[in-house]
Amino acid sequence: MTPWYRDRDARRLIGLGYLPWLAGLDLAWEIAQLPLYTLWREAPASWIAFSVAHCTVGDALIGVSALFAALVLTRAAEPAHWRWARIAILTAVLAATYTAFSEWLNAGLLRNWEYSKWMPVLTVDGVRIGLSPLLQWILLPPLALRLARAGTFARA
């Protein structure tokens, strides 16, 4: 069997299926969750637009890195032999784990951003982590994988 990183169909599925779906879903999520951050009320529109674009690009990098790590950890071959559910779950867990760390670091420790009063939070040992970003990573990578698999790139 050919490893995923040497397989043309795997690269097409990731680059032309998973990544575009994930980026589009992340863009919609970032826009929808804006009111959950103080940025929504405090920043000028140009800064909000930049922040959404910046976060969407970051989300795409997180999502593709998590998928690559899941493929390595599962020793995936070409997509016809992928254990799709295992890869989707592992991708979501890895991305959510990174996001929990990033939210703790940026919202809690460095104060690069702040939650508004509408952000539902999970508090663990005094550390507040926004539930919306965690939910984003639990839901969107598996959905993007499913959409990519259902698309033409999975069959090409």
N, C-alpha and C positions, 0 to 999 in steps of 0.2 A: 504494500500500500504506500501511496505517496503522502508524505506529511503535508498538512494543510498549507504551510507557507510556501511550498513548491508547486502547489496545485493551482492551475489557472482558474478553475471554477470557484475555488475557495476565495481567491483574491478578488474575483469579479463579484462574488456574492457579498463580500465584506465592503469593497470599495464602491460598488454601484448599487447595492441593495441595502445592507445594514446601515452603513454610515449615512447615506442621504435620508433614510427613514428616521434614524436616530436624531440627526441634526434638526430635521423638521419638527419632530415631536418635542425635542428639547426647546426649540424656539417658542413653540406654542405654550409649553409649560412655563418657561421663563416669563413670558408676557402675562400669563394667567396668575402667576404667584407674585407679581409686583406689589400688590397691596399688602402682602405679608411682610414687607421690608419697609423701613422708614424712608428709604430712598424715594419711594413713590410720592411722598408728600414734601420732601425736603430738597430734592435736586431739580435742576432745570431739565427740560425735555431732552436737550442734546446729550446730557450726561446719562439720563435714563436710557436713551437709545444706544449709546456707547456701551453701557453696562450690560444691556440685554445681548448685544452682539458679542461682547467679550465673554460673557457667561455661556452663551451658546457654543462658541468655539471651544471653550474650556470643557463644556459638557461632552462635546464630540470627542475630544482627546481622552477624557476619562472613560467614556463608553467604549471606544475602540481599544484602548489599553486594557480595560477589564476583559473584553472579549479575547484579545490576544493572550492574556494570562490564562483565561479559562481554557483556551485551545491548547496551550502548552501543558497545563496541569492535567488535562484529560487525554493528552497525547493523541490529539485528533488527526485524522487523515483527511482525505477528500470529503466534501460535504455529504456525499451519498452514505458515508459510514459514521457521520457525526451522531453522537448521543445528544440530540437536540435539547431535551428537557434538562439534562445534567449541565450542559454548556450554558443554557439560559439561566438556570438557577445560580450557577457559579459566577457568571458574569454579573448578575444582579447583586449577589452578596459582596463580591469584590468592589464593585462601584459604590454600593451603599456604605461599606466599611471605610473606603477612602473619603466619602462625603461626610460621614460622621466625624472623622478626624479633621477635615477641612472646615466644617462648620464650627467645631470646638475651637480650632485655632483662629479662624478669621472673625467669627462673631463673638466668641468668648474671650479669648486671650488678646488678640491684636486689635480687636474692635474695628476691623476694616468695613464691616457692615453691621447693621442692627436689625433685629426683628421688630415689626410693629406689634401692636397689642392683639392683632388678629392671627398671628402665627401660632398654630398649635405647637407646643414644645414637649419634648421628652426630657425629663430631668433625671440624670444618673449621677449620684455622688456630687451634687451641686453643679454639675455641668448641664447647661441647657442646649439642646440640639433641636433645630426645627424639623418638624415631621414632614412638611411639604417636600424639602429636598430629599429626605430619605425615601418617601413614597415615590418620588420621581424615579429613583434608581431601582426600586423594587419592581416598578411597572414598565418603564419605557424600554430598557434593553431587551427583555423577553418579547415585548410587543414588536420592536424593530426587527428582531431575529425572525419572528413569525411572519411578518410582512415581507421581509427579504426572501425567506424560504418559499413563500407563496408566489413571489414574483418570477419573472422570466429568467432572472439570473440564477435561480436555483436549478432551472431545467436546461440552461444553455450548454 
